[in-house]
Amino acid sequence: MSHPEERARAALVSVSRRLHSAGWVANHDGNASARLDDGRILATPTAVSKAEVSAESLVTLNDEGAVIAGTRKVFSEIALHRCAYRVREDVSAVLHAHPPYATAMAVAGVGLGAPFMAEPVVSLGREIPLIPHLLPGEDDGELAEALTRADAVLLGNHGVLTVGPDLETCLLRMELVEHLAKIFTLSLPHGGPRALDERLVDTLQSKHEQLFPKRLRDSARSHVEDDAPIAPLARAQDVVKDALSRFR
Ligand SMILES: [Zn+2]
């Protein structure tokens, strides 16, 4: 077994234990995966408490999502993880859990709204998108779109998904989302959080983009460009039409 694979296995076991001890999962909730350089994905097994995940219990998938090693089954939410790997070239790990404060907001359909603290904007960007409830097998377009601009997403009626270059970063991002949701909730009796000045958010967002650039895969980029304004294309068509009219 190669060293990077051993390290990934150890990180998956460690992050699973930490999800459990933080109280962010119950029963068999939560899952984690890591993508190796050769495209294989290592994932936590389904139907096992995160306190009991071992290096031997992990499941290996090929880059098409088929299980190629391991004696256990993979979790059904692997589709969410594969969506992240499909959209983002810079993502090598994905983490999903149900941390209570952030999940409470997600099940209530309440997002974190405009940034209300400065440091998290540098770490996570100006927006932590909240997407509608996604059933297994359903079109994951909204998640894919959210991941083109964010590393942490609130999943409606469900929980939190974070992505990153490694599992440690995913865990820290989840910790920050949960902390923000807790502060948001605790501020409500005092009138709720007050948004930061937009100009400050713009400056912090530029810093975030410098520190954590998101590399989209070509397929995701063309998806984003589909939604972009069509003016340049319209102009190109006008030029062609004009040229053709002069030929006739
Ligand atoms: Zn879940």
Residues whose N, C-alpha, C, O or C-beta is under 5 A from the ligand:
A	BS01	ZN	G30 G159
